[in-house]
């Protein structure tokens, strides 16, 4: 079954699927980009690892058994009040997070000329995840490395971008050329729109390869058989406007 949506499939944003979508898209972009830039450049799949303790993972306290004592036994007679029943609570558990991203490197020198990031829910919502990513983002923006930042997630706080109203769009692709900063290109789109094609800047003056992300997303959807993992009869877990939810239902009626 093909992706039933013309652009981003909102069901792919669900937490139980997104890590698979993210990892498969990373590989798909790398494979598609490589023939356009070799032999001068190569694409490397990299990862960062950090610990997050502030959201999502919670562990239940094991049930505590309270034995009833025999109050007629003089040796164990309770003089205190009846034992209180404990309430059941949860505690945050540290979770190791691994996030993959792409680096375009010059073949002879291994210099990183571009970084391609696909934002994760942790980058937009988690305290540790956002802080870790923002720290890296600031270092890239202060360097001679180009940055491509892909945001296919509706939920969470968008990354800081000056001159853009985040209420005017649902998704975005930021292309920041190191030699044009602070100016950058922002491709924005909504649920009803196809994902735009975007370039990957290399060194100033060089031809820029392009990424057809919509085609890659559709191919990933088909190869991974995400249609078998998604129950389209269930409502979206990601909060949408009533108008978008009505439009989603219309699209799914045509399946």
N, C-alpha and C positions, 0 to 999 in steps of 0.2 A: 504494500500500500504506500502511495506517495504521501508526502507532507500535504495535508489538506489545506494549509494556510498559504496565502501568497507571499508572506514574509516570515517573521519569527513565529514559531509555534509556541503559544503561551503554556501549553502543557509540558514543554521541555524545561520550563523554569522550576518545576516542582523539585523539592530538595532530594527526593529519592532518585531522580534521574539526572540532575544537573551536572554532577561530577563526571558522569559518563559522557554527556554531551560536550562538556568542557575539554576533556582529555582527547576525545575523538576529533574535535575541531582543531585542536592544537596540531595533531598529527596531519590532518587533512591540509591545513594551511602550509605546513612545512613541506609536504610532498608536492603541493601545487606550485609553491614558490620556487623550489629548488631548480627546476629546469630553466626558469627565467633568469637566473642570476649566476649559474655556474659558467666557467670555472673560477671567475674572479671572487665570488662569494659563496658561502655555504650557510645553511640554516641549521642551528643547533637547538635541540630541545633541552631546556634547563629547568631546574626546580628550586624552590625555596621551602624551607621547613621551619615551622615555628609552633609554639604551644598556645592554645586558646583555652581559656577557662571561664569565659564570661557569658556564654550562651549555648543553646541547643542541647548539649549533653548534660543530662542530669541522671543521677543514680538514686534508686529508692533505698531507704533504710530497711534492713531486714526486719521482718515481724519480730516483736519482742514478746515472748511468752510470759504471762504473769500467773504464777501458781497461787491457787487459793489455799490459805492455811487453815488448819483446824483450830478454831478458836477455843475449843474445849480442852485442848491439850495444854496443861499448865506450863509445860516447858517452852511452848511456842506461842503463848498468849500474846496477842497484839495489843499494845496499849496506845499505839498511834492511830491516826485516822486510817480509813480504808486506802489501800494503795491506789495512786492516781493512774489512770490509763494514759499512755503516751500518745501523742498525735503523730501521724505519719508524715514525714517530710522528705525532701530531696536535697541532695548536696551537689554542687558543681564539680565535675570531674575533669581534670586536665586532658585535653585532646590534642594529639599531634597532627598538625595540618601540613599537607604537602600540596603546593600549587605549582603547576607547570606553566612555562612561558617560552617564547621563542627569542633567540638572538640571531641576527644576521651578522656573520663575521667575515672579515676579509681573509681570503685563503692564505696568503703568504705570512701575514703578520698576526692573524687571529684577533685583530682589533674588532670590537663590537661597534658596528655602524648603525644598527637599528634594533630596537626591542619591541616585540609584539606581545601585548598582554590582553587576555580575555578576563574581565573582572569576574570574581566569584562572589557569592553571597557574603562570605566572611569579609571581603574587602569593603563591602558597602554597609555592613551591619555590626560586625564584631569589633570590640574595642581593640584587641590585639591584632586581628586581621587587617583592620583599616590602618592602624598605626604602622604596621610592618610594611604594607604596600605604599602608604603615603611617603614614608621615609625613602623607599627606593625610588618612587616617582620623582621626588624633589631632587635626588642625586642625578637622575637621568636628565631632568630639565635644566640642570645647572652644568651639564656636560656637553660634549660634542656628539652625543648619541641621539639619533632620531627615535621618537616614541610613537607607537601606534597603540591606542587604548580602545578596546572594543567592549561596549557595555550592552549586553543583551538581556539584562535583568531589570524588571520593572520595580522590584522592591528595593528598599534601602536608600541611603543618602548618596546622591551622585558625587563624583569627584569634583573638586574645585575647578571651575572653568570661568574665566572672566568674560563678560559680554554675552552670556547665554542664559536665557530663562529656562530653567529646568522643567517648568510647568508646560512648556510648549511642545514637548516631545516625550516619547516613552523610551526610546533607545538611541544610542549614539556611537559614532566612531570618531575618535580624535586622532588627527595626523599632525604631529608636531615635528617640523624640520628644525634641526639644531641651528642651521644657518639663517633661519627666519624668525627665531624667537625674539620677543614674546608672541608674535603672530603665529597662528595655527589654523588648520582647517578642521571644521566640525561638521560631520555628516550626521544629520538627525532624521529619524523616521519613526513612524507609529506602527501599531499592530496591523493596520490594514495595508501598509506599504511594503514592497520588497526591500530587502536589505541592499543598500547601495554598494556599487563597486568602489573600491578605494585603492590608492597607490601606496607603495612602500618606498619611501625615500631612502636613497643610499648616500653617496657623496654628492655635493653640490655640482650641478651641471650634468650628472649622469642620468640616463633614461631610468624611469621608475617602473618597476614591474607592478602589475595590478593583481588584486585578489577579488575574485567573484564569490563573496562569502555566501550569498544566497544559494548559488549552485552547490557549494561545498556543504552547506547545512542540509540541503535536500538529499545529497548523496550520502551523507552520514546517517540521516534519518532512515534511508532505505537499507543501507548496509547493516546497520545495527538492529533493524526491525523494531524500531521504537513503537510502531503501531501495535505490536504485540504486548508492549509494556504499559501502554496507556489505555485507560478505560474512558473513552470519550463520552460515556453516558453519565459520568460523574461530573459535578460542578468543579470549576477551577478552584484550586487552593490559593492562587495568587489573587489578591483583591483587585478588581477592575471596576470601572465605572459602569452604571447600568446600560449605557449605550454600547459599550464594548462587549459586555456580556451578551446582550441581545444579538450583536453582530456575530459573535462566536457561535451562538446557537444556530444562526442562519447558515453559517459555513458548514457546521457539522451535520445539518439536515441534508446536505447535498452528498454526503459520503455514501 
